[in-house]
Amino acid sequence: MKIDVHFHVAGNGTDIKKVDEDVYFYPDDNNHWFTRILYSLVDQELKELIGGLESEGRLSTKQYLDLVYRILSTSEEIDSIVLLGLDAVFSPETGKLDKKRTDLWVSNRFLSKTVKTLNSQLQNATDPSIRKKRFFYGASVSPNRRDWREELQFVVNDPNAVLLKLIPSAQHINLMAPKHKKYYEFLASIHMPLLCHVGPEYSFPEGIRKSKLDKFSNLEGPLRYGVTVIAAHCATPVFPAIDSDDTKKFYALMKKYNSGGKIQLWGDTSAFCLSTRAPIVPEILKTFPAKWLVNGSDFPIPIDGWIHLPLVTTGVSVEEYVQIQQTKNPVDKDVRIKRAHGFSDTLLGNAEKMLRLPDSPR
C-alpha cells in the first residue's frame, strides 16, 4: 500500500464549543506576522486548486474535505492518506484548555467521523480502483490533558486511527518531562507510533515562539520508553540560510535507536519539495537510508515544482521536469519530485511496516 502519512486537515470553524463538529481555526487573537502571510498564501493556493472560488473569505471545511477526497480518488501514486489531527493547547501546569493559544484544533471525534464519511464515499465510487483506496487518521492527544488516558482510549477503539500526531511547540509539550512516562508507556503498549514535529515550525504562532520544544533530541523522551517515533521532516531546516542544520546529528540519533534490525526511529519526507529545502536535498539523500524513511507530503504546505529545474537540481531530467509541471494532483507531484531527485519508491510502502493498521498483527 502506497501511503502518505503526513497530510493536514484545514477548515474555518470559529466556535471552540463545536470542535467535535468542525475544524476550529482561530489564530486572530494570537497571530504572528509570518503566519498571517503563510495562511493567506496557503488559502489562495487551495482556492486555485479547487477552482472557481472568490478570493475573499476563508476556505470552508467542506470545501477542503471535498478537495481532499478528490486528491486521493484521482491519485495515480498514492493508495492511502493519513489525515492528521491536532489537539488543543493544554496548560503543562494545570492541564486546563488554553483557548487563546489554541489556533487550530482538529479533534479526534471530528476526524473519526470525517474519515468514516470519506471512506464511505470511496466505497460507493463506480470505479473499482477508487474503491481500493482508503483514508486513515493520525489522532492527536496532548499528554498535558488531565484526561489523556480517556482520550487515548477513544482513539484505540477506532480502527482508522493509525498513529498519533504532536507538534510540541504549538501544543506546549515538553517531550522530556518525567510526568509523561505513563503516557509513553501506554503508547508503547498499544503499538501506536508517534509522528512528532521536530525542527523549525513556522506554520503556527506558538511554533515560532516555543521553538525550543521542537529540538530533535527531545525525541529521546518517548524513545526511551519503547515508543516508535516518526520524526517529521527528518529534523531538517526550513530555511537553510538561517536555521541550524542538524541533519547529521539527527542521523546519529537514528543509528542509536535503529540498531539490531529493529527500526524504532523513522523520518518522514514531508515538505521536502518546498523551494527553500531544494538546496539540501543532496545532503538528505546521502545521509538517510531509504529503509528508515516514510512518505509524506505535508499538504497543504506548498509543493513547489518550479524550483526543481533540470540540470540544476539533483538528478532531475528534462523529461521528469516536464512531467512534474504537467502533474496537477499535489500528492502525485510530491512523489514525482522526490522520485526525480533519487528518492526510492520503497518509501511509499514503508509506512505499512509500522502504522497501527487494522489488519496488522499486534
Secondary structure, DSSP 4 states (H G I P E B T S, - for coil): --EEEEEE----B--GGGTTTS-EE--TTT--HHHHHHHHHHHHHHHHHH-S--SSSPPPHHHHHHHHHHHHHH-SS-SEEEEEPB---B-TTT--B-TTT--EEB-HHHHHHHHHHHHHHHHT-SSHHHHT-EEEEEE---TTSTTHHHHHHHHHT-TTEEEEEE-HHHHT--TT-GGGHHHHHHHHHTT--EEEE-S---SSHHHHHTGGGG-GGGGHHHHTTT--EEEEGGG--SSTTTS---HHHHHHHHHHHSGGG---EEEE-TTTTSGGGGGGHHHHHHHS-GGGEE----BTS----TTS-TTTSTT--HHHHHHHHH--SHHHHHHHHHHHHT--TTHHHHGGGTS--TTS--
